[in-house]
């Protein structure tokens, strides 16, 4: 469906600019009329081909969307007015376009969940399912408040992960730049000087000179080969289910980061499962949806086995225990929730516990990474300088004698 940039006016004569999908000019006018706008001019929107300008809605956009619609709907503002206000207040042009389409579809008679489901690249299946359950139970403001908290938690978690990776990435760039300079300029200069001295070079110096010559002659391979390997591995993992499963398993078994990733997945599962249970979504449906949001094929397959066992008549706690991938804490809290009838509270307690544990683990890992990287950088530079300056020092010592 083509997109159109339009200029219109509302019922009070105020101008409105935006972008919306429509079949043609007539469909565009109908959609704008449903939004309370009269079309003035329009033009077909150009398709963006730049990787830097891809259509994207961030977690921050969704957080503000959930917060504002919860506040407005709680205050008694009609849904269509909420959507139009949110569309006008958003700073993301693509999100404005999406909200405009959602508003038009709601105006055309669709439920909000049905309109949101038309944009799966923005609103996930669990998001749509929770909204649908909120519509059926009349708890839409509560659902959006829960979604606001859940998406904000996820965004904060991603922010922490980025901070954790920022320092190693910076150090890696510095190390690569320093090594590239030394191997392409300093080492060849010193190698020429040492050859002119006519003395026998030690093994470590010969290895360093060989590496330097290889880097100078085949620098494109040193840079391009790792990128090519990563690209090929990513393609294989994406296209091959067996490779994806094994990669996800390796991630869970990796030292230090594996346990942290496992806790993050457990926290995400527990939080969203609790939200779906609170909203009235059946347990089996909630587990099926959670298979798609955990982000790991190994855990998703474990949830599939849990789903099958519950369907066969097993209790929840026994099914999770038999899956073999869920920690004892998760199994115990689910059992408590089953016996007390407060499964949602037990699940939220799991999420709260793992949230704190993940934060502590990330801070400890960051404190470990900093000295390790410093030592690694020192070893590389120390090897280069020892291999270069050692023979020079020996030459000057012989000259003194």
C-alpha positions as CSV (number, residue, x, y, z in Angstrom):
1,X,0.0,0.0,0.0
2,X,1.5,3.4,-1.0
3,X,2.2,6.1,1.5
4,X,1.1,9.8,1.1
5,X,2.4,13.0,2.7
6,X,-0.6,15.2,3.3
7,X,-1.6,18.7,4.3
8,X,-5.0,19.0,5.9
9,X,-7.1,21.2,8.3
10,X,-9.2,20.1,11.2
11,X,-12.7,21.2,12.1
12,X,-11.3,24.4,13.8
13,X,-9.2,25.3,10.8
14,X,-5.9,24.3,12.3
15,X,-3.3,22.9,9.8
16,X,-2.2,19.3,10.1
17,X,0.7,17.6,8.4
18,X,1.5,13.9,8.4
19,X,1.9,10.7,6.4
20,X,-0.5,7.8,6.1
21,X,-1.0,4.7,4.0
22,X,-3.9,4.7,1.5
23,X,-4.9,2.9,-1.6
24,X,-5.5,6.1,-3.7
25,X,-6.6,9.7,-3.4
26,X,-10.2,8.7,-2.6
27,X,-9.1,6.3,0.1
28,X,-6.8,9.0,1.5
29,X,-9.7,11.5,1.8
30,X,-11.9,8.9,3.5
31,X,-9.2,8.0,6.0
32,X,-8.6,11.7,6.8
33,X,-12.3,12.4,7.2
34,X,-12.5,9.6,9.7
35,X,-9.8,11.4,11.6
36,X,-11.7,14.7,11.5
37,X,-9.4,16.3,8.8
38,X,-10.1,17.8,5.4
39,X,-7.5,17.2,2.7
40,X,-5.8,20.2,1.1
41,X,-2.8,18.8,-0.8
42,X,-1.0,15.5,-0.9
43,X,2.0,13.8,-2.6
44,X,3.2,10.2,-2.8
45,X,5.9,9.6,-0.1
46,X,9.3,8.6,-1.4
47,X,10.5,5.2,-0.3
48,X,13.6,5.4,1.9
49,X,16.4,3.2,0.9
50,X,19.0,4.4,3.4
51,X,19.9,2.1,6.2
52,X,20.1,5.1,8.5
53,X,16.5,6.2,7.8
54,X,14.7,2.9,8.3
55,X,11.2,3.0,9.6
56,X,11.5,2.3,13.3
57,X,9.6,2.8,16.5
58,X,11.8,2.7,19.6
59,X,10.9,1.4,23.0
60,X,10.9,4.9,24.2
61,X,8.1,5.8,21.7
62,X,6.1,2.8,22.9
63,X,6.7,3.7,26.6
64,X,5.3,7.2,26.0
65,X,2.4,5.8,23.9
66,X,1.4,3.4,26.7
67,X,1.8,6.1,29.4
68,X,-0.1,8.8,27.6
69,X,-3.0,6.6,26.4
70,X,-3.3,5.2,30.0
71,X,-3.5,8.7,31.4
72,X,-5.9,10.0,28.8
73,X,-8.2,7.0,28.9
74,X,-8.3,7.0,32.7
75,X,-9.4,10.7,32.5
76,X,-12.3,9.7,30.3
77,X,-11.0,11.0,27.0
78,X,-12.5,9.0,24.0
79,X,-10.2,6.6,22.3
80,X,-10.2,8.3,19.0
81,X,-9.2,11.6,20.5
82,X,-6.5,9.9,22.5
83,X,-5.0,8.4,19.3
84,X,-5.2,11.8,17.4
85,X,-3.6,13.6,20.3
86,X,-0.8,11.0,20.5
87,X,-0.2,11.2,16.7
88,X,0.1,15.0,16.9
89,X,2.4,14.9,19.9
90,X,4.8,12.2,18.6
91,X,8.2,13.3,17.4
92,X,8.7,10.2,15.3
93,X,7.3,10.7,11.7
94,X,6.9,7.0,11.1
95,X,5.1,6.5,14.4
96,X,2.8,9.4,13.5
97,X,2.0,7.5,10.3
98,X,1.3,4.3,12.2
99,X,-1.0,6.1,14.7
100,X,-2.8,7.8,11.9
101,X,-3.5,4.5,10.3
102,X,-4.6,3.0,13.6
103,X,-6.9,5.9,14.2
104,X,-8.4,5.6,10.8
105,X,-9.0,1.8,11.3
106,X,-10.6,2.4,14.7
107,X,-12.8,5.1,13.1
108,X,-13.8,2.6,10.5
109,X,-15.2,0.2,13.1
110,X,-12.3,-2.0,14.1
111,X,-11.3,-2.7,17.7
112,X,-8.1,-1.1,18.9
113,X,-6.4,-4.5,19.2
114,X,-7.4,-5.4,15.6
115,X,-6.0,-2.0,14.4
116,X,-2.8,-2.5,16.3
117,X,-2.4,-6.1,14.8
118,X,-2.2,-4.5,11.4
119,X,1.3,-3.2,12.3
120,X,3.2,-6.3,13.7
121,X,6.6,-4.6,13.1
122,X,5.6,-2.0,15.8
123,X,3.2,-3.8,18.1
124,X,4.2,-7.3,19.1
125,X,1.8,-10.2,19.5
126,X,1.9,-10.1,23.3
127,X,1.2,-6.3,23.1
128,X,-1.9,-6.9,20.9
129,X,-3.0,-9.9,23.0
130,X,-2.9,-7.9,26.2
131,X,-4.8,-5.0,24.6
132,X,-7.4,-7.4,23.3
133,X,-7.8,-8.9,26.8
134,X,-8.1,-5.4,28.2
135,X,-10.9,-4.6,25.8
136,X,-12.8,-7.8,26.7
137,X,-12.5,-7.2,30.5
138,X,-12.9,-3.4,30.4
139,X,-9.4,-3.0,32.0
140,X,-7.7,-1.1,29.1
141,X,-6.1,1.6,31.3
142,X,-4.7,-1.1,33.6
143,X,-3.3,-3.0,30.7
144,X,-1.6,0.0,29.3
145,X,-0.2,0.8,32.7
146,X,1.2,-2.7,32.9
147,X,2.6,-2.4,29.4
148,X,4.2,0.9,30.2
149,X,6.1,-0.7,33.2
150,X,7.1,-3.8,31.2
151,X,8.4,-2.0,28.2
152,X,10.2,0.6,30.4
153,X,11.9,-2.3,32.3
154,X,12.9,-3.9,29.0
155,X,14.3,-0.6,27.7
156,X,16.3,0.0,30.9
157,X,17.7,-3.5,30.6
158,X,18.8,-2.9,27.0
159,X,20.4,0.4,28.1
160,X,22.4,-1.4,30.8
161,X,23.5,-4.0,28.2
162,X,24.7,-1.2,25.9
163,X,26.6,0.4,28.7
164,X,28.2,-2.9,29.5
165,X,29.3,-3.3,25.9
166,X,30.4,0.3,25.3
167,X,33.7,0.2,27.2
168,X,34.9,-3.1,25.7
169,X,34.0,-1.8,22.2
170,X,35.9,1.4,22.8
171,X,38.9,-0.5,24.1
172,X,38.8,-2.9,21.1
173,X,38.8,0.0,18.7
174,X,41.8,1.6,20.5
175,X,43.7,-1.7,20.6
176,X,43.0,-2.3,16.9
177,X,44.1,1.2,16.0
178,X,47.3,1.0,18.1
179,X,48.2,-2.4,16.8
180,X,47.5,-1.4,13.2
181,X,49.8,1.6,13.5
182,X,52.6,-0.3,15.1
183,X,52.4,-3.2,12.7
184,X,52.1,-1.1,9.5
185,X,54.6,1.7,10.4
186,X,56.8,1.2,13.4
187,X,57.6,-2.5,13.1
188,X,58.7,-2.3,9.4
189,X,60.9,0.7,10.2
190,X,62.6,-1.2,13.1
191,X,62.8,-4.4,11.1
192,X,64.8,-2.6,8.4
193,X,67.1,-1.1,11.1
194,X,67.7,-4.5,12.7
195,X,68.5,-6.2,9.4
196,X,71.2,-3.5,8.8
197,X,72.7,-4.3,12.2
198,X,73.4,-7.9,10.8
199,X,72.7,-9.7,14.1
200,X,70.6,-12.8,14.7
201,X,67.1,-12.0,15.7
202,X,65.2,-13.8,18.4
203,X,62.2,-16.0,17.6
204,X,59.6,-13.5,19.0
205,X,61.0,-10.7,16.8
206,X,60.9,-13.0,13.7
207,X,57.3,-13.8,14.5
208,X,56.4,-10.1,14.9
209,X,58.1,-9.2,11.7
210,X,56.3,-12.0,9.8
211,X,53.0,-10.8,11.2
212,X,53.8,-7.2,10.3
213,X,54.7,-8.2,6.7
214,X,51.5,-10.2,6.5
215,X,49.4,-7.2,7.8
216,X,51.0,-4.8,5.4
217,X,50.6,-7.1,2.4
218,X,47.2,-8.5,3.2
219,X,45.6,-5.8,5.4
220,X,42.3,-6.2,3.6
221,X,42.2,-9.9,4.7
222,X,42.9,-9.0,8.3
223,X,40.0,-6.5,8.2
224,X,37.6,-8.2,5.8
225,X,37.9,-11.9,6.9
226,X,36.5,-11.5,10.4
227,X,33.6,-9.4,9.0
228,X,33.0,-12.0,6.3
229,X,33.0,-14.9,8.9
230,X,30.6,-13.0,11.1
231,X,28.3,-12.3,8.2
232,X,28.3,-16.0,7.0
233,X,27.7,-17.3,10.6
234,X,24.8,-14.8,11.0
235,X,23.2,-15.9,7.7
236,X,23.5,-19.6,8.6
237,X,22.1,-19.0,12.1
238,X,19.2,-17.0,10.7
239,X,18.3,-19.5,7.9
240,X,19.1,-22.8,9.6
241,X,16.9,-23.8,12.6
242,X,19.5,-26.4,13.8
243,X,22.3,-23.8,13.7
244,X,20.0,-21.3,15.5
245,X,19.2,-23.8,18.2
246,X,22.9,-24.7,18.8
247,X,23.9,-21.0,18.8
248,X,21.2,-20.2,21.4
249,X,22.4,-23.2,23.5
250,X,26.0,-22.0,23.3
251,X,24.9,-18.5,24.5
252,X,23.3,-20.0,27.6
253,X,26.4,-22.2,28.3
254,X,28.9,-19.4,27.8
255,X,30.9,-18.6,31.0
256,X,29.8,-15.5,32.9
257,X,27.5,-14.1,30.3
258,X,25.4,-17.3,29.9
259,X,23.9,-17.3,33.4
260,X,23.2,-13.6,33.1
261,X,21.4,-14.2,29.8
262,X,19.4,-17.1,31.4
263,X,18.3,-14.8,34.2
264,X,17.2,-12.1,31.7
265,X,15.1,-14.6,29.8
266,X,13.5,-15.9,33.0
267,X,12.7,-12.3,34.1
268,X,11.2,-11.5,30.7
269,X,9.2,-14.7,30.7
270,X,7.9,-14.2,34.3
271,X,6.9,-10.6,33.8
272,X,5.0,-11.0,30.5
273,X,3.4,-14.3,31.7
274,X,2.2,-12.5,34.8
275,X,0.8,-9.6,32.8
276,X,-1.1,-12.0,30.5
277,X,-2.4,-14.0,33.5
278,X,-3.6,-10.8,35.2
279,X,-5.5,-9.7,32.1
280,X,-7.3,-13.0,31.8
281,X,-5.5,-14.7,28.9
282,X,-5.7,-18.5,29.4
283,X,-2.5,-20.1,30.7
284,X,-2.0,-22.3,27.6
285,X,-2.3,-19.3,25.3
286,X,0.0,-17.2,27.5
287,X,2.7,-20.0,27.3
288,X,2.3,-20.2,23.6
289,X,2.8,-16.4,23.2
290,X,5.8,-16.5,25.6
291,X,7.5,-19.0,23.2
292,X,7.8,-16.1,20.7
293,X,9.0,-13.4,23.1
294,X,11.8,-15.2,25.1
295,X,14.2,-14.8,22.2
296,X,15.9,-18.1,22.6
297,X,15.1,-21.3,20.8
298,X,16.2,-23.6,23.6
299,X,13.9,-21.9,26.1
300,X,11.1,-21.7,23.5
301,X,11.3,-25.5,23.0
302,X,11.2,-26.0,26.8
303,X,8.1,-23.9,26.9
304,X,6.6,-26.0,24.1
305,X,7.2,-29.1,26.2
306,X,5.6,-27.4,29.2
307,X,2.6,-26.5,27.0
308,X,2.2,-30.1,25.9
309,X,2.4,-31.5,29.4
310,X,-0.1,-29.1,30.8
311,X,-2.4,-29.9,27.9
312,X,-2.0,-33.6,28.8
313,X,-3.2,-32.9,32.4
314,X,0.0,-32.3,34.3
315,X,0.2,-29.5,36.9
316,X,2.1,-26.3,36.0
317,X,4.9,-26.7,38.5
318,X,5.5,-30.4,37.5
319,X,5.5,-29.4,33.8
320,X,8.1,-26.7,34.4
321,X,10.2,-29.0,36.5
322,X,10.1,-31.7,33.9
323,X,11.2,-29.3,31.2
324,X,14.6,-29.2,32.9
325,X,15.6,-25.7,31.9
326,X,13.8,-23.6,34.5
327,X,15.6,-22.9,37.8
328,X,14.3,-24.3,41.1
329,X,13.2,-20.8,42.2
330,X,10.9,-20.5,39.2
331,X,9.4,-24.0,39.8
332,X,8.9,-23.3,43.5
333,X,7.3,-19.9,43.0
334,X,4.9,-21.3,40.3
335,X,4.0,-24.1,42.8
336,X,3.3,-21.5,45.5
337,X,1.2,-19.5,43.0
338,X,-0.8,-22.6,42.1
339,X,-1.6,-23.4,45.7
340,X,-2.5,-19.9,46.7
341,X,-4.3,-18.8,43.6
342,X,-1.9,-15.8,43.2
343,X,0.2,-17.0,40.3
344,X,0.6,-13.5,38.9
345,X,2.2,-12.2,42.2
346,X,4.5,-15.2,42.3
347,X,5.6,-14.6,38.8
348,X,6.2,-10.9,39.4
349,X,8.3,-11.9,42.5
350,X,10.4,-14.0,40.2
351,X,10.9,-11.1,37.8
352,X,11.7,-8.7,40.7
353,X,14.3,-11.2,42.1
354,X,16.0,-11.7,38.7
355,X,15.9,-8.0,37.9
356,X,18.1,-7.3,41.0
357,X,20.3,-10.3,40.3
358,X,20.9,-9.3,36.7
359,X,21.8,-5.7,37.8
360,X,24.3,-7.0,40.3
361,X,25.8,-9.5,37.9
362,X,26.2,-6.8,35.2
363,X,27.9,-4.5,37.5
364,X,30.3,-7.2,38.7
365,X,31.0,-8.2,35.1
366,X,31.7,-4.6,34.1
367,X,34.2,-4.3,37.0
368,X,35.9,-7.5,35.8
369,X,36.0,-6.5,32.1
370,X,37.8,-3.2,32.7
371,X,41.0,-4.6,34.3
372,X,41.0,-7.7,32.0
373,X,40.9,-5.4,28.9
374,X,43.6,-3.2,30.4
375,X,45.9,-6.3,31.0
376,X,45.1,-7.6,27.5
377,X,46.1,-4.3,25.9
378,X,49.2,-4.1,28.0
379,X,50.2,-7.7,27.0
380,X,49.8,-6.9,23.3
381,X,51.7,-3.6,23.4
382,X,54.3,-5.2,25.7
383,X,55.0,-8.1,23.3
384,X,55.4,-5.7,20.4
385,X,57.7,-3.3,22.3
386,X,59.8,-6.2,23.8
387,X,60.2,-7.8,20.4
388,X,61.3,-4.5,18.8
389,X,63.3,-2.9,21.5
390,X,65.0,-6.1,22.8
391,X,67.2,-6.6,19.8
392,X,68.0,-2.9,19.6
393,X,69.1,-2.9,23.3
394,X,71.2,-6.0,22.6
395,X,72.9,-4.2,19.6
396,X,73.7,-1.1,21.7
397,X,75.1,-3.3,24.5
398,X,77.5,-5.0,22.0
399,X,78.5,-1.6,20.6
400,X,79.4,-0.5,24.2
401,X,81.6,-3.5,24.7
